[in-house]
Amino acid sequence: MAGKSSYVMVRLEAIQKEIEMLRRSLEAAEGQRAIKLEGLWKGVEISDEDLVKAERSLFKQAHEFEEGRWRASLSMPTL
């Protein structure tokens, strides 16, 4: 059981560090001019279904967790 709790603590620390990096990145980007991609995507049609598929692909583990099908993609560290 100690192995599982230490694994969870390591993962939580990694997530906290990532959140802090994202926060700093957002603060640095604040006030910068937004880049428009309209010309790049001219003529491309993206449906709501395309957006849902992209979201599911990017956040696959979160969706699996919500649906009760979650399994850890990272194996437990061996001690």
Backbone as JSON Lines, residues from 0, in Angstrom:
{"i":0,"aa":"M","n":[0.83,-1.2,0.0],"ca":[0.0,0.0,0.0],"c":[0.87,1.26,0.0]}
{"i":1,"aa":"A","n":[2.02,1.19,0.68],"ca":[2.91,2.35,0.74],"c":[3.41,2.71,-0.65]}
{"i":2,"aa":"G","n":[3.63,1.71,-1.49],"ca":[4.09,1.96,-2.85],"c":[3.08,2.75,-3.65]}
{"i":3,"aa":"K","n":[1.8,2.43,-3.49],"ca":[0.75,3.15,-4.21],"c":[0.64,4.59,-3.75]}
{"i":4,"aa":"S","n":[0.71,4.8,-2.44],"ca":[0.57,6.17,-1.93],"c":[1.77,7.03,-2.33]}
{"i":5,"aa":"S","n":[2.97,6.45,-2.34],"ca":[4.14,7.23,-2.76],"c":[4.05,7.54,-4.26]}
{"i":6,"aa":"Y","n":[3.54,6.61,-5.03],"ca":[3.33,6.85,-6.47],"c":[2.35,7.99,-6.68]}
{"i":7,"aa":"V","n":[1.26,8.0,-5.93],"ca":[0.26,9.06,-6.04],"c":[0.88,10.39,-5.65]}
{"i":8,"aa":"M","n":[1.69,10.42,-4.61],"ca":[2.33,11.66,-4.18],"c":[3.28,12.19,-5.26]}
{"i":9,"aa":"V","n":[4.04,11.3,-5.87],"ca":[4.95,11.71,-6.95],"c":[4.16,12.28,-8.11]}
{"i":10,"aa":"R","n":[3.08,11.64,-8.48],"ca":[2.25,12.11,-9.59],"c":[1.62,13.47,-9.25]}
{"i":11,"aa":"L","n":[1.13,13.63,-8.02],"ca":[0.55,14.9,-7.6],"c":[1.58,16.03,-7.65]}
{"i":12,"aa":"E","n":[2.79,15.75,-7.22],"ca":[3.86,16.76,-7.28],"c":[4.16,17.14,-8.72]}
{"i":13,"aa":"A","n":[4.19,16.16,-9.61],"ca":[4.44,16.43,-11.03],"c":[3.32,17.29,-11.62]}
{"i":14,"aa":"I","n":[2.09,16.98,-11.25],"ca":[0.94,17.75,-11.74],"c":[1.0,19.18,-11.2]}
{"i":15,"aa":"Q","n":[1.36,19.34,-9.94],"ca":[1.48,20.67,-9.35],"c":[2.54,21.49,-10.07]}
{"i":16,"aa":"K","n":[3.67,20.87,-10.39],"ca":[4.74,21.57,-11.12],"c":[4.26,21.99,-12.51]}
{"i":17,"aa":"E","n":[3.54,21.09,-13.17],"ca":[3.02,21.4,-14.5],"c":[2.02,22.56,-14.44]}
{"i":18,"aa":"I","n":[1.15,22.55,-13.45],"ca":[0.17,23.64,-13.28],"c":[0.9,24.96,-13.05]}
{"i":19,"aa":"E","n":[1.94,24.93,-12.24],"ca":[2.71,26.16,-11.99],"c":[3.37,26.66,-13.28]}
{"i":20,"aa":"M","n":[3.91,25.75,-14.08],"ca":[4.51,26.14,-15.36],"c":[3.47,26.74,-16.29]}
{"i":21,"aa":"L","n":[2.28,26.15,-16.33],"ca":[1.2,26.68,-17.16],"c":[0.77,28.06,-16.68]}
{"i":22,"aa":"R","n":[0.69,28.24,-15.36],"ca":[0.31,29.53,-14.79],"c":[1.32,30.6,-15.19]}
{"i":23,"aa":"R","n":[2.59,30.28,-15.07],"ca":[3.64,31.24,-15.45],"c":[3.58,31.55,-16.95]}
{"i":24,"aa":"S","n":[3.33,30.54,-17.73],"ca":[3.23,30.73,-19.18],"c":[2.07,31.65,-19.52]}
{"i":25,"aa":"L","n":[0.94,31.44,-18.86],"ca":[-0.23,32.3,-19.1],"c":[0.03,33.73,-18.66]}
{"i":26,"aa":"E","n":[0.71,33.89,-17.54],"ca":[1.03,35.23,-17.07],"c":[1.96,35.94,-18.06]}
{"i":27,"aa":"A","n":[2.92,35.21,-18.6],"ca":[3.86,35.79,-19.55],"c":[3.16,36.15,-20.86]}
{"i":28,"aa":"A","n":[2.18,35.35,-21.24],"ca":[1.47,35.57,-22.5],"c":[0.43,36.68,-22.39]}
{"i":29,"aa":"E","n":[0.04,37.0,-21.16],"ca":[-0.98,38.02,-20.95],"c":[-0.5,39.35,-21.52]}
{"i":30,"aa":"G","n":[-1.34,39.97,-22.28],"ca":[-0.98,41.25,-22.88],"c":[-0.34,41.13,-24.24]}
{"i":31,"aa":"Q","n":[0.03,39.93,-24.65],"ca":[0.59,39.74,-25.98],"c":[-0.54,39.71,-26.99]}
{"i":32,"aa":"R","n":[-0.24,40.12,-28.19],"ca":[-1.23,40.13,-29.25],"c":[-1.57,38.7,-29.68]}
{"i":33,"aa":"A","n":[-2.84,38.43,-29.83],"ca":[-3.29,37.11,-30.26],"c":[-2.96,36.89,-31.73]}
{"i":34,"aa":"I","n":[-2.57,35.69,-32.07],"ca":[-2.27,35.33,-33.45],"c":[-3.53,34.77,-34.08]}
{"i":35,"aa":"K","n":[-3.91,35.31,-35.21],"ca":[-5.1,34.84,-35.89],"c":[-4.71,33.79,-36.93]}
{"i":36,"aa":"L","n":[-5.46,32.69,-36.94],"ca":[-5.18,31.6,-37.86],"c":[-6.21,31.5,-38.98]}
{"i":37,"aa":"E","n":[-7.01,32.53,-39.13],"ca":[-8.11,32.48,-40.09],"c":[-7.63,32.12,-41.5]}
{"i":38,"aa":"G","n":[-6.56,32.74,-41.96],"ca":[-6.07,32.48,-43.31],"c":[-5.55,31.07,-43.47]}
{"i":39,"aa":"L","n":[-4.94,30.56,-42.45],"ca":[-4.4,29.21,-42.49],"c":[-5.49,28.17,-42.67]}
{"i":40,"aa":"W","n":[-6.65,28.41,-42.07],"ca":[-7.76,27.46,-42.1],"c":[-8.83,27.81,-43.12]}
{"i":41,"aa":"K","n":[-8.56,28.76,-44.0],"ca":[-9.55,29.19,-44.98],"c":[-9.99,27.99,-45.83]}
{"i":42,"aa":"G","n":[-11.29,27.82,-45.92],"ca":[-11.86,26.73,-46.73],"c":[-12.0,25.41,-45.99]}
{"i":43,"aa":"V","n":[-11.48,25.32,-44.78],"ca":[-11.56,24.08,-44.01],"c":[-12.81,24.16,-43.14]}
{"i":44,"aa":"E","n":[-13.63,23.13,-43.2],"ca":[-14.82,23.08,-42.37],"c":[-14.61,22.09,-41.24]}
{"i":45,"aa":"I","n":[-14.83,22.57,-40.02],"ca":[-14.66,21.73,-38.84],"c":[-16.01,21.63,-38.15]}
{"i":46,"aa":"S","n":[-16.49,20.41,-38.03],"ca":[-17.81,20.19,-37.43],"c":[-17.7,20.07,-35.91]}
{"i":47,"aa":"D","n":[-18.84,20.13,-35.26],"ca":[-18.87,19.91,-33.81],"c":[-18.36,18.52,-33.47]}
{"i":48,"aa":"E","n":[-18.68,17.56,-34.33],"ca":[-18.23,16.19,-34.12],"c":[-16.69,16.12,-34.18]}
{"i":49,"aa":"D","n":[-16.08,16.86,-35.11],"ca":[-14.62,16.91,-35.2],"c":[-14.02,17.45,-33.91]}
{"i":50,"aa":"L","n":[-14.64,18.48,-33.35],"ca":[-14.15,19.07,-32.11],"c":[-14.27,18.09,-30.94]}
{"i":51,"aa":"V","n":[-15.37,17.36,-30.88],"ca":[-15.57,16.37,-29.82],"c":[-14.52,15.27,-29.94]}
{"i":52,"aa":"K","n":[-14.27,14.8,-31.16],"ca":[-13.26,13.75,-31.37],"c":[-11.87,14.24,-30.96]}
{"i":53,"aa":"A","n":[-11.56,15.48,-31.31],"ca":[-10.25,16.03,-30.96],"c":[-10.11,16.15,-29.45]}
{"i":54,"aa":"E","n":[-11.17,16.6,-28.78],"ca":[-11.14,16.72,-27.33],"c":[-10.96,15.36,-26.69]}
{"i":55,"aa":"R","n":[-11.69,14.37,-27.16],"ca":[-11.57,13.02,-26.6],"c":[-10.17,12.47,-26.81]}
{"i":56,"aa":"S","n":[-9.57,12.78,-27.95],"ca":[-8.23,12.31,-28.23],"c":[-7.21,12.97,-27.29]}
{"i":57,"aa":"L","n":[-7.35,14.27,-27.1],"ca":[-6.42,15.0,-26.24],"c":[-6.57,14.65,-24.77]}
{"i":58,"aa":"F","n":[-7.79,14.42,-24.34],"ca":[-8.07,14.18,-22.94],"c":[-8.63,12.78,-22.73]}
{"i":59,"aa":"K","n":[-8.05,11.81,-23.42],"ca":[-8.57,10.45,-23.4],"c":[-8.67,9.87,-21.99]}
{"i":60,"aa":"Q","n":[-7.63,10.03,-21.19],"ca":[-7.67,9.45,-19.85],"c":[-8.75,10.1,-18.99]}
{"i":61,"aa":"A","n":[-8.96,11.39,-19.14],"ca":[-9.99,12.06,-18.35],"c":[-11.37,11.54,-18.73]}
{"i":62,"aa":"H","n":[-11.6,11.33,-20.02],"ca":[-12.9,10.82,-20.45],"c":[-13.11,9.38,-19.99]}
{"i":63,"aa":"E","n":[-12.04,8.57,-20.05],"ca":[-12.15,7.2,-19.59],"c":[-12.45,7.16,-18.09]}
{"i":64,"aa":"F","n":[-11.85,8.08,-17.34],"ca":[-12.09,8.14,-15.9],"c":[-13.55,8.5,-15.62]}
{"i":65,"aa":"E","n":[-14.06,9.51,-16.34],"ca":[-15.46,9.92,-16.17],"c":[-16.42,8.78,-16.5]}
{"i":66,"aa":"E","n":[-16.05,7.96,-17.47],"ca":[-16.92,6.87,-17.9],"c":[-16.7,5.6,-17.09]}
{"i":67,"aa":"G","n":[-15.8,5.65,-16.1],"ca":[-15.56,4.48,-15.26],"c":[-14.69,3.44,-15.92]}
{"i":68,"aa":"R","n":[-14.0,3.81,-17.0],"ca":[-13.15,2.85,-17.7],"c":[-11.67,3.17,-17.51]}
{"i":69,"aa":"W","n":[-11.35,3.97,-16.51],"ca":[-9.98,4.44,-16.34],"c":[-9.07,3.34,-15.89]}
{"i":70,"aa":"R","n":[-7.91,3.32,-16.5],"ca":[-6.84,2.45,-16.03],"c":[-5.56,3.25,-16.17]}
{"i":71,"aa":"A","n":[-4.69,3.11,-15.24],"ca":[-3.46,3.92,-15.24],"c":[-2.62,3.58,-16.47]}
{"i":72,"aa":"S","n":[-2.24,4.6,-17.19],"ca":[-1.41,4.38,-18.36],"c":[0.06,4.19,-17.94]}
{"i":73,"aa":"L","n":[0.38,4.72,-16.79],"ca":[1.74,4.55,-16.27],"c":[1.71,3.43,-15.25]}
{"i":74,"aa":"S","n":[2.6,2.51,-15.4],"ca":[2.61,1.39,-14.46],"c":[3.21,1.85,-13.14]}
{"i":75,"aa":"M","n":[2.88,1.12,-12.11],"ca":[3.4,1.42,-10.79],"c":[4.9,1.2,-10.81]}
{"i":76,"aa":"P","n":[5.66,2.06,-10.17],"ca":[7.12,1.86,-10.13],"c":[7.46,0.62,-9.33]}
{"i":77,"aa":"T","n":[8.45,-0.06,-9.8],"ca":[8.9,-1.26,-9.06],"c":[9.93,-0.82,-8.03]}
{"i":78,"aa":"L","n":[9.82,-1.35,-6.87],"ca":[10.73,-0.97,-5.8],"c":[11.74,-2.05,-5.55]}
